[in-house]
Amino acid sequence: MLGKIAGALIGERIAGRSRGAKGAILGVVAETVIRKVVPTVAAIAILGFAYKKARDFLEDEFGGNEPAYPSEATPSSPSA
C-alpha cells in the first residue's frame, strides 16, 4: 500500500504539475512493473554470478581445457 502511494507521488512529480492524475497512474503502473521485474532480474544476476564462480573454480581446480602430459611424453630431438 505504501509502495503504491510512493509510486503515485513519484509519478506525479515526473509527469509535472500540468498532468494531474496521469502522473499518479503512471507511478502506480511503474511501481507494479518494478515489483514484478526486480526479483526476476535479481535472480538472473545471482544465478549468473554463481555460474561464473563455479566455472572459475572448476578451471582453477582441474586446469581448464589445457591437456596435461607427463614429462616423459615429450618428444626428443633426433640425434645426428
N, C-alpha and C positions, 0 to 999 in steps of 0.2 A: 504494500500500500504506500509506504513512504517512498519507495523507488519510483512509483508511478507519479507521485506528486513532484518529486525532484525532477523526473524526466519532463514533466509538463512545464515546470518553471524554466528549465534549461531550454526546451524547445521554444518557449515563448520569447526568451531572450535572443535566441538565434534568429527567429523569424522577424524580430523587431516589433516596434510598437504598433505599426500600421496593420499587422497581420491578424492580431486578435487571437481567436480560438484556434486558428490554423496552426500556429506555432505550438500551442499546447497539445494538439492532436499529433503533430509531428514528433514532439517529445515523447509522448506515450508510445507511439509506434517504434521510435528509436530505442526506447528502453526495453520494449518487448523483444525486438530483434537482437539487441545486445545480450539480453538474458538467455536467448536461445543459442547464439553464436559463440560466446566466450567459452563456455565449457567444452564445446567441440574443438575449438582452436587450442585450448589449453591441453586437452587430451592428445591431440595430434603432436603438439610440441613436446610433451612428456614422452610419448612413445618414440618420437624421432631422437630425442636425447638418449633414451635408454638403448635404442638400436645402435647409435654411434658409439656409446660407451662399450657395449658388448662386442661390436666389431673391432674396436681398438684393442680391447683386452685379448680377444682371440688372436689378432695379428701379432701382438706382443708375446703372447704365451706360446704360440705354435709357429712363429716365424713367417706368417703371411703366406704368400704364394711362391716364395723362393724355395727351390728344392735344395736339400742339404745332402751333400755327398761326402763320404769318408775321404780322408786324405790319401788313402791307398788307391782310390779310384781315379785319381788324376792321371792323365796320360803323360808318359815320359817322352823326352825327345829322343829320336833315334841316334844311336852312336855311329859315327862315321869312321 
